[in-house]
């Protein structure tokens, strides 16, 4: 999994799988696209208003929660 962010265009992309085929982009809203692989799996998610969508909660930090273990890790954005 890889998250890329381009502050020049205020766009972020969460890549869930390596691209090995052409994907179909589904427009969910004015601020969100989802790329679907031919087998129906989600390839990635494009955030078209990344500052608002990803940085408004948790002071813009990435918070990963392991619900089974009750553990939380936080990654600060280097922006």
C-alpha positions, 0 to 999 in steps of 0.5 A: 500500500502506498499513499502519495500526495501532491500539494501543488494540486491538492490531490492524494492517491492511496494505491492498494495493489500494484497496477498490472492491468488497465483500471476503470475509474469510478467517480464517486463524487466531485472529491473522490474517484475509485480505480477498479481492476478488471477482476473487481478489486479496488486498485486505488482511491484518488482524493481530489480535495486532499487537504480537506479529506485527509488533513482535517481529522487527527491534526493531519496525521495518519493514525493506524489502529489495530483493533484486535490488539488495541494498539495505535500508531501515528505517523506525522505528515512531512508536509 
